[in-house]
């Protein structure tokens, strides 16, 4: 899966679903490791999107304050 094409909401939903599966204790070890690896990627991607949104908001604030 290419998480780079997901929206924040889609990536976050997939991440929470992975966590639920892992917490259930029903996944075989190999599947748990694969889910953990995918979860790390999704977490990093979500953090990246949040940082980009935060930067955009800060830029908008600065531009708005400069125009006032």
C-alpha positions in Angstrom: 0.0 0.0 0.0 1.2 3.5 -0.8 0.2 5.6 2.2 1.3 8.7 0.4 -1.9 8.7 -1.6 -4.1 8.6 1.5 -5.9 11.5 3.2 -5.1 12.1 6.8 -8.5 10.6 7.8 -7.9 7.4 5.7 -4.4 6.9 7.1 -5.6 7.5 10.7 -8.5 5.1 10.2 -6.1 2.4 8.9 -3.7 3.0 11.8 -6.5 2.7 14.4 -7.7 -0.5 12.7 -4.2 -2.0 12.9 -3.9 -1.1 16.6 -7.3 -2.8 17.3 -6.1 -6.0 15.4 -2.8 -6.0 17.3 -4.5 -5.4 20.7 -6.9 -8.3 20.1 -4.0 -10.7 20.4 -5.5 -12.9 17.6 -2.9 -12.1 14.9 -0.1 -14.6 14.3 3.4 -13.3 15.2 4.4 -12.6 11.6 1.2 -10.7 10.9 1.7 -8.7 14.1 5.2 -7.7 13.0 3.9 -6.7 9.6 1.1 -4.7 11.2 3.5 -3.0 13.5 5.8 -2.0 10.6 2.8 -0.7 8.6 1.6 1.2 11.7 5.0 2.9 12.1 4.7 4.1 8.5 1.2 5.3 8.9 2.0 7.1 12.1 4.9 8.9 10.4 2.7 9.9 7.5 0.0 11.2 9.8 2.6 13.3 11.7 3.9 14.7 8.4 0.4 15.7 7.3 -0.3 17.3 10.7 3.0 19.3 10.5 2.2 20.5 7.0 -1.2 21.6 8.2 0.3 23.4 11.2 2.8 25.2 9.0 0.1 26.3 6.6 -2.0 27.6 9.5 1.0 29.5 10.9 1.7 31.0 7.5 -1.9 32.1 7.1 -1.8 33.7 10.6 1.4 35.6 9.7 -0.1 36.8 6.4 -3.3 37.8 8.1 -1.4 39.7 10.8 0.8 41.4 8.2 -2.2 42.7 6.3 -3.9 44.1 9.4 
